[in-house]
Structures are given as structure tokens and as C-alpha cells.
Amino acid sequence: MSGINGDKARYHRLRKQKIQRRMRNRVLFGNIEQSQPAGSAPKAASKVSSSPRNDAAHE
């Protein structure tokens, strides 16, 4: 069923769960970043995408 056809309680419950999950994840990742020393931070920005599809999409 869709939210329009009367299943609003389930959609509202799932929406609230998603919001709470995002808030928990932000706190968790914020705590992880603060607890790591500056020299041992992961280098996620240095990853190079080898997918030609992604390269073409950015041009």
C-alpha cells in the first residue's frame, strides 16, 4: 500500500527510524573522527576511481 492509500502509520514509523539512524551515525562518525590522532586519519580522498562510467559523468 502507499502512503496515499492509508498505510501512513508504517511510512511514518520508517521515516522516523531513518531520521534516528542518520542522527546516530553522525554522532558515531563524529566521535570516531575526534578520537583518531591527526597522523593516522584514513586517506579516503586519495582514492582514484577506475570506472570509465564515473569519469564520463563528471565531464
MDTraj code that builds the backbone (N, CA, C; nanometers):
import mdtraj as md
import numpy as np

residues = "MET SER GLY ILE ASN GLY ASP LYS ALA ARG TYR HIS ARG LEU ARG LYS GLN LYS ILE GLN ARG ARG MET ARG ASN ARG VAL LEU PHE GLY ASN ILE GLU GLN SER GLN PRO ALA GLY SER ALA PRO LYS ALA ALA SER LYS VAL SER SER SER PRO ARG ASN ASP ALA ALA HIS GLU".split()
xyz = np.array([
    [0.0844, -0.1192, 0.0000],
    [0.0000, 0.0000, 0.0000],
    [0.0875, 0.1236, 0.0000],
    [0.0333, 0.2292, -0.0463],
    [0.1073, 0.3537, -0.0484],
    [0.0629, 0.4422, 0.0677],
    [0.1375, 0.5483, 0.0907],
    [0.1000, 0.6416, 0.1946],
    [-0.0309, 0.7104, 0.1637],
    [-0.0609, 0.7251, 0.0358],
    [-0.1850, 0.7909, -0.0053],
    [-0.3044, 0.7012, 0.0254],
    [-0.2875, 0.5721, 0.0104],
    [-0.3995, 0.4795, 0.0252],
    [-0.4201, 0.4295, 0.1673],
    [-0.3594, 0.4898, 0.2663],
    [-0.3955, 0.4584, 0.4031],
    [-0.2909, 0.3855, 0.4849],
    [-0.1711, 0.3658, 0.4359],
    [-0.0679, 0.2964, 0.5122],
    [0.0301, 0.3973, 0.5730],
    [-0.0240, 0.5069, 0.6215],
    [0.0599, 0.6176, 0.6676],
    [0.1358, 0.5851, 0.7955],
    [0.0808, 0.5007, 0.8812],
    [0.1468, 0.4703, 1.0080],
    [0.2814, 0.4023, 0.9841],
    [0.2843, 0.3069, 0.8904],
    [0.4095, 0.2365, 0.8619],
    [0.5107, 0.3320, 0.8006],
    [0.4695, 0.4131, 0.7067],
    [0.5618, 0.5058, 0.6436],
    [0.6155, 0.6067, 0.7443],
    [0.5320, 0.6529, 0.8326],
    [0.5765, 0.7496, 0.9324],
    [0.6765, 0.6852, 1.0284],
    [0.6501, 0.5592, 1.0675],
    [0.7419, 0.4880, 1.1567],
    [0.8763, 0.4669, 1.0888],
    [0.8762, 0.4263, 0.9630],
    [1.0013, 0.4066, 0.8903],
    [1.0755, 0.5382, 0.8697],
    [1.0011, 0.6449, 0.8455],
    [1.0634, 0.7764, 0.8281],
    [1.1342, 0.8198, 0.9558],
    [1.0685, 0.8000, 1.0688],
    [1.1305, 0.8352, 1.1965],
    [1.2522, 0.7487, 1.2248],
    [1.2461, 0.6189, 1.1878],
    [1.3614, 0.5309, 1.2074],
    [1.4799, 0.5777, 1.1246],
    [1.4551, 0.6190, 1.0008],
    [1.5632, 0.6661, 0.9146],
    [1.6277, 0.7920, 0.9720],
    [1.5452, 0.8824, 1.0227],
    [1.5972, 1.0060, 1.0806],
    [1.6842, 0.9746, 1.2015],
    [1.6356, 0.8865, 1.2893],
    [1.7124, 0.8497, 1.4086],
    [1.8418, 0.7777, 1.3713],
    [1.8387, 0.6926, 1.2690],
    [1.9590, 0.6210, 1.2241],
    [2.0629, 0.7203, 1.1728],
    [2.0187, 0.8193, 1.0964],
    [2.1122, 0.9209, 1.0468],
    [2.1752, 0.9985, 1.1610],
    [2.0941, 1.0331, 1.2608],
    [2.1466, 1.1078, 1.3747],
    [2.2491, 1.0245, 1.4522],
    [2.2210, 0.8958, 1.4739],
    [2.3156, 0.8092, 1.5435],
    [2.4449, 0.7941, 1.4653],
    [2.4333, 0.7789, 1.3339],
    [2.5529, 0.7632, 1.2519],
    [2.6384, 0.8890, 1.2526],
    [2.5756, 1.0048, 1.2480],
    [2.6525, 1.1301, 1.2520],
    [2.7290, 1.1427, 1.3829],
    [2.6652, 1.1093, 1.4936],
    [2.7321, 1.1146, 1.6238],
    [2.8456, 1.0125, 1.6279],
    [2.8186, 0.8910, 1.5796],
    [2.9191, 0.7855, 1.5810],
    [3.0413, 0.8253, 1.4995],
    [3.0198, 0.8708, 1.3768],
    [3.1330, 0.9076, 1.2928],
    [3.2037, 1.0329, 1.3449],
    [3.1295, 1.1231, 1.4075],
    [3.1929, 1.2396, 1.4684],
    [3.2834, 1.2000, 1.5832],
    [3.2398, 1.1030, 1.6637],
    [3.3228, 1.0544, 1.7744],
    [3.4455, 0.9818, 1.7227],
    [3.4310, 0.9066, 1.6141],
    [3.5447, 0.8341, 1.5573],
    [3.6496, 0.9315, 1.5059],
    [3.6056, 1.0360, 1.4366],
    [3.6999, 1.1340, 1.3825],
    [3.7734, 1.2081, 1.4938],
    [3.7039, 1.2376, 1.6022],
    [3.7672, 1.3104, 1.7124],
    [3.8653, 1.2230, 1.7886],
    [3.8393, 1.0929, 1.7946],
    [3.9255, 1.0057, 1.8744],
    [4.0522, 0.9636, 1.8004],
    [4.0567, 0.9781, 1.6686],
    [4.1748, 0.9388, 1.5931],
    [4.2811, 1.0479, 1.5995],
    [4.4079, 1.0100, 1.6134],
    [4.5147, 1.1093, 1.6049],
    [4.5231, 1.1653, 1.4633],
    [4.5807, 1.2824, 1.4490],
    [4.5860, 1.3501, 1.3197],
    [4.6688, 1.2730, 1.2182],
    [4.7715, 1.2036, 1.2601],
    [4.8583, 1.1324, 1.1679],
    [4.8016, 1.0023, 1.1161],
    [4.7025, 0.9442, 1.1831],
    [4.6513, 0.8145, 1.1410],
    [4.5137, 0.8239, 1.0761],
    [4.4778, 0.9416, 1.0257],
    [4.3486, 0.9571, 0.9603],
    [4.3477, 0.8795, 0.8289],
    [4.2375, 0.8141, 0.7969],
    [4.2309, 0.7404, 0.6713],
    [4.2376, 0.8339, 0.5514],
    [4.2968, 0.7866, 0.4447],
    [4.3147, 0.8703, 0.3264],
    [4.2108, 0.8328, 0.2214],
    [4.0854, 0.8605, 0.2503],
    [3.9775, 0.8260, 0.1588],
    [3.9764, 0.9188, 0.0381],
    [4.0249, 1.0404, 0.0524],
    [4.0224, 1.1360, -0.0575],
    [4.1236, 1.1005, -0.1651],
    [4.2237, 1.0199, -0.1348],
    [4.3259, 0.9876, -0.2327],
    [4.2876, 0.8708, -0.3223],
    [4.1676, 0.8139, -0.3010],
    [4.1233, 0.7041, -0.3863],
    [4.0984, 0.7569, -0.5268],
    [4.1373, 0.6787, -0.6259],
    [4.1164, 0.7153, -0.7641],
    [4.0172, 0.6166, -0.8232],
    [3.9123, 0.6691, -0.8805],
    [3.8120, 0.5830, -0.9401],
    [3.8602, 0.5323, -1.0752],
    [3.8530, 0.4023, -1.0953],
    [3.8973, 0.3445, -1.2215],
    [3.7793, 0.3152, -1.3127],
    [3.6618, 0.3583, -1.2749],
    [3.5431, 0.3306, -1.3555],
    [3.5299, 0.4354, -1.4656],
    [3.5263, 0.3945, -1.5918],
    [3.5115, 0.4917, -1.7009],
    [3.3762, 0.5581, -1.6991],
    [3.2758, 0.4892, -1.6461],
    [3.1431, 0.5492, -1.6410],
    [3.1415, 0.6703, -1.5491],
    [3.2079, 0.6618, -1.4327],
    [3.2137, 0.7746, -1.3411],
    [3.2937, 0.8898, -1.4012],
    [3.3999, 0.8592, -1.4735],
    [3.4801, 0.9643, -1.5333],
    [3.3997, 1.0408, -1.6385],
    [3.3209, 0.9700, -1.7171],
    [3.2428, 1.0338, -1.8212],
    [3.1303, 1.1189, -1.7616],
    [3.0786, 1.0777, -1.6477],
    [2.9691, 1.1517, -1.5869],
    [3.0143, 1.2855, -1.5316],
    [3.1422, 1.2988, -1.4986],
    [3.1907, 1.4223, -1.4388],
    [3.2395, 1.5228, -1.5429],
    [3.2421, 1.4837, -1.6682],
    [3.2911, 1.5764, -1.7711],
    [3.1847, 1.6629, -1.8253],
])
top = md.Topology()
chain = top.add_chain()
for i, resn in enumerate(residues, 1):
    res = top.add_residue(resn, chain, resSeq=i)
    for name in ("N", "CA", "C"):
        top.add_atom(name, md.element.get_by_symbol(name[0]), res)
traj = md.Trajectory(xyz[None], top)
